[in-house]
Amino acid sequence: MDAALKTRALRAGDELEGAPAQEILGWAVEEFGPKLVVAASMAEAVLVDMLARIRSDIPVVFVDTGYHFAETIGTRDAVAATYDVPLISARPQLTVVGQDAVHGRDLFRTDPDLCCRMRKVIPLDRALAPYRAWAAGSRRAESASRANLRVVDWDARRGKVKIHPLAAWTEADVDRYVAEHNVIVNPLLSDGYDSVGCAPCTQRGAGRAGRWVGSTKTECGIH
Ligand code: SF4
């Protein structure tokens, strides 16, 4: 464990609390340069847009589980065509067909934690491995489990700094930024989905209420 890096992260989290999102992301870009990567779920491209206005060589990673809605893949492709930032699609080792063959059909029903681990957590871990810090668009207002997000935190499992520039943003803040900067938005958001995940595990609903409906699962293990 890099104790000095952890101390830096926690101190920055205290100092940057209340700062504008652009300043928090700008700090991360300045501090880590090419050792920073930004994760994007492709619900909307707010963080990518913000990043592209600061610097164009910081990569963006999207976890392509093989189970995404066509609209999400379309959003990823539109982001790749629009922004001059390197976009990495992190993919699982097994295709969906391969996973069905090894673990049985529709693992997302029989063992969603294993499915998330193989299709989200491990691919993201691999993609993040070369970097010292990663940023994500998670917000406190999204769910109770995210209510205490720090703007800069220590990701103990991965031994990396984790930055949440949008932690304090409300839905209205996101909408305002999207309108002001003409940001690409996943069409699912105007079709009743507040949160965009894999198609088999996502229904229409407010906040993250449409994710893993009918189970106690609320997070995939990435965050
Ligand atoms: S969200 Fe559902 S389909 Fe996607 S990886 Fe997790 S369990 Fe599998």
Residues whose N, C-alpha, C, O or C-beta is under 5 A from the ligand:
A	BS01	SF4	T65 Y67 F108 P112 C115 C116 R119 K120 C198 P200 C201
